[in-house]
Amino acid sequence: MKLDAIRPLYDHPGPFASVYLDTDRSLEGFANVIQRRWAGLRERLTEAGAPDEVLDPIGELLLDPSHSAPGRAVFARGSDILLTAPLSAPPRRDIARWGPLPHVMPLLAQLGEPVPHIRVLADHAGADVVVVTGSGRRELSVEATDRPLQKTGQGGWSQRHYEQNVEETWRRNAAAVAGIVDREAQRTGAEVIVLAGDPKARCLVIDQLGKESARRLTVADHGSRAPGAGLEHFDAEVERACAAWADARRALLLDAYAAGQSVTGLQETTRALRDRRVRTVLLRDDPSSTATAWIGPEPAQVSTDRADLLDWGVREPVEERADAALARATAATDAEVWFVEEIASRDGVGALLRF
């Protein structure tokens, strides 16, 4: 995944407060439970040196019932909340950290690789199109020519002509839908397109799609534009299609890592990041990791050896979590990070190189 969403965090000097809290409000008495959880985390942050001006805004956000989500991540410095993200499930563990860099890896690991994709529900009148990217979600409604849409089956001398008009209307509407999908796929770099709806309308849209869109297409068995139609099964098919793409992409990255232009281990990965040679950081998702690295004020100033930073003119190298340092350097050098279950690296870190 690209780290564009977190890159603005590094526009600010630390220290940062990083908080992950289970904010599930579905159970009775949730308010008191969340308040107790936050009180425990606040105490830990205070002991680590975080001042009240940092902690008060975090507490207000976490305890505000209008910010409802099963979990929440918050990153703050001074009196400013720099970034907050709702989590679709409680965090694997509550975290409170006061440190030189924001502790973003648990957030990235829980969110997973975002797959830019397009959801299409088509019928003979047009389609509902939803475009999902890392920057958000846009909903489009495609309504082309709306008459005639139905064959009457009444017979008579004009019946054949009327049915030809209906079929031509269907084709024009399908072409309009396909055109929008092609345009959005090219503009956003969508990796997956999931099409559902009326079977005949689906076939007509497929016939009109460009080659690149057709290559990314998955046809779903469920989903309808009809008013009140439930979309739970369609949503599940979209999730499976995106997960399948991510699994395939991860496998390709691991094959490339094993085959060639790559480095292995935290030391070599940090060296390649300093040289801006990294295309993709591969990282074993390990919440228990306590590995550290040395950092300087510039994002690419990272090393496992403090002496390296001194040699580069960093007066006061700072020891920090290795995953936090990797995230900053990855974001700053426009690389990406992918989490893997296993990697041929003793410390669970490796990288594919640009050159």
Stockholm file with secondary structure:
# STOCKHOLM 1.0

chainA/1-355         MKLDAIRPLYDHPGPFASVYLDTDRSLEGFANVIQRRWAGLRERLTEAGAPDEVLDPIGELLLDPSHSAPGRAVFARGSDILLTAPLSAPPRRDIARWGPLPHVMPLLAQLGEPVPHIRVLADHAGADVVVVTGSGRRELSVEATDRPLQKTGQGGWSQRHYEQNVEETWRRNAAAVAGIVDREAQRTGAEVIVLAGDPKARCLVIDQLGKESARRLTVADHGSRAPGAGLEHFDAEVERACAAWADARRALLLDAYAAGQSVTGLQETTRALRDRRVRTVLLRDDPSSTATAWIGPEPAQVSTDRADLLDWGVREPVEERADAALARATAATDAEVWFVEEIASRDGVGALLRF
#=GR chainA/1-355 SS CBCTTTGGGGGSCSCEEEEEEECCCCSTTHHHHHHHHHHHHHHHHHHHTCCHHHHHHHHHHHHCTTSCCSEEEEEEETTEEEEEEEESSCCSSCEEEEESSCCCHHHHHHHCCCCCEEEEEEETTEEEEEEEETTEEEEEEEECCCSSCCCCCCCSTTHHHHHHHHHHHHHHHHHHHHHHHHHHHHHHTCSEEEEEECHHHHHHHHHHSCHHHHHTEEECSCCCCSTTCCCHHHHHHHHHHHHHHHHHHHHHHHHHHHHSSEEESHHHHHHHHHTTCEEEEEEECCTTCCCEEEECSSTTCEESCHHHHHHTTCSSCEEEEHHHHHHHHHHHTTCEEEEESCCSCTTSEEEEECC
#=GC SS_cons         CBCTTTGGGGGSCSCEEEEEEECCCCSTTHHHHHHHHHHHHHHHHHHHTCCHHHHHHHHHHHHCTTSCCSEEEEEEETTEEEEEEEESSCCSSCEEEEESSCCCHHHHHHHCCCCCEEEEEEETTEEEEEEEETTEEEEEEEECCCSSCCCCCCCSTTHHHHHHHHHHHHHHHHHHHHHHHHHHHHHHTCSEEEEEECHHHHHHHHHHSCHHHHHTEEECSCCCCSTTCCCHHHHHHHHHHHHHHHHHHHHHHHHHHHHSSEEESHHHHHHHHHTTCEEEEEEECCTTCCCEEEECSSTTCEESCHHHHHHTTCSSCEEEEHHHHHHHHHHHTTCEEEEESCCSCTTSEEEEECC
//
